[in-house]
Amino acid sequence: GMGGIGKTTLAKAIFNKISRQFEDSYFIENIREESEKSGGLNGMRQKLSHALLGDIHPNIGFIFPRERLSRKKVLIVLDDVW
């Protein structure tokens, strides 16, 4: 949608309200900018892995450690996706 109409503000408000229902939660406000800073998608995967699992897997490839994540109830919000 058009910029400046409050989509991010609304997403943050909902995230803050429901994030307590999850074991872990992660909100990335500007995914495009963060992805560029982190070295692309692999960098973002590592960042998410660290945030959600507490560790860093340098060779994570395309798959998160499924056995560990499958037991967690997580909320991930990626804002400014295009």
C-alpha positions as CSV (number, residue, x, y, z in Angstrom):
1,G,0.0,0.0,0.0
2,M,0.8,3.6,-0.2
3,G,3.6,4.9,2.2
4,G,2.7,6.9,5.3
5,I,-0.7,5.5,6.0
6,G,0.2,3.7,9.1
7,K,0.8,0.0,8.0
8,T,3.9,-0.3,10.1
9,T,2.4,1.4,13.1
10,L,-0.6,-1.0,12.9
11,A,1.7,-4.0,12.5
12,K,3.8,-3.0,15.5
13,A,0.7,-2.5,17.6
14,I,-0.7,-5.9,16.7
15,F,2.7,-7.5,17.2
16,N,3.1,-6.0,20.7
17,K,-0.4,-7.2,21.6
18,I,-0.1,-10.8,20.5
19,S,3.7,-11.5,20.8
20,R,3.2,-12.7,24.4
21,Q,1.2,-15.7,23.1
22,F,4.4,-17.0,21.4
23,E,7.6,-18.5,22.9
24,D,9.6,-16.1,20.7
25,S,8.8,-13.2,18.5
26,Y,10.8,-11.1,16.0
27,F,9.8,-7.9,14.2
28,I,11.9,-6.6,11.4
29,E,10.7,-3.2,10.5
30,N,12.5,-2.6,7.2
31,I,13.3,-6.1,5.8
32,R,14.9,-4.7,2.6
33,E,17.3,-2.4,4.4
34,E,18.1,-5.1,7.1
35,S,18.7,-7.7,4.4
36,E,21.2,-5.4,2.6
37,K,23.0,-4.7,5.9
38,S,23.1,-8.4,6.9
39,G,24.5,-9.6,3.6
40,G,21.3,-10.7,1.9
41,L,19.0,-13.6,2.6
42,N,21.6,-15.9,4.2
43,G,22.6,-13.1,6.6
44,M,19.0,-12.6,7.5
45,R,18.6,-16.4,8.1
46,Q,21.6,-16.3,10.4
47,K,20.2,-13.3,12.3
48,L,16.8,-15.0,12.7
49,S,18.5,-18.2,13.8
50,H,20.4,-16.3,16.4
51,A,17.3,-14.4,17.6
52,L,15.1,-17.5,17.8
53,L,17.5,-20.2,18.7
54,G,20.2,-18.3,20.5
55,D,23.0,-19.5,18.3
56,I,24.6,-18.8,15.0
57,H,25.1,-21.4,12.2
58,P,27.5,-20.0,9.7
59,N,26.7,-22.6,7.1
60,I,22.9,-22.6,7.7
61,G,22.2,-22.8,3.9
62,F,18.5,-22.7,3.1
63,I,17.1,-24.7,6.0
64,F,16.6,-23.7,9.7
65,P,17.3,-26.5,12.2
66,R,13.7,-27.8,11.7
67,E,13.8,-30.2,14.7
68,R,14.4,-27.3,17.0
69,L,12.0,-24.8,15.4
70,S,9.2,-27.4,15.1
71,R,8.9,-27.4,18.8
72,K,8.6,-23.7,19.2
73,K,5.7,-21.4,18.7
74,V,7.2,-18.3,17.1
75,L,5.9,-15.1,15.5
76,I,8.0,-13.5,12.8
77,V,6.9,-10.2,11.2
78,L,8.7,-8.9,8.1
79,D,7.7,-5.4,7.3
80,D,8.3,-3.5,4.1
81,V,8.4,-6.6,1.9
82,W,8.0,-6.1,-1.8
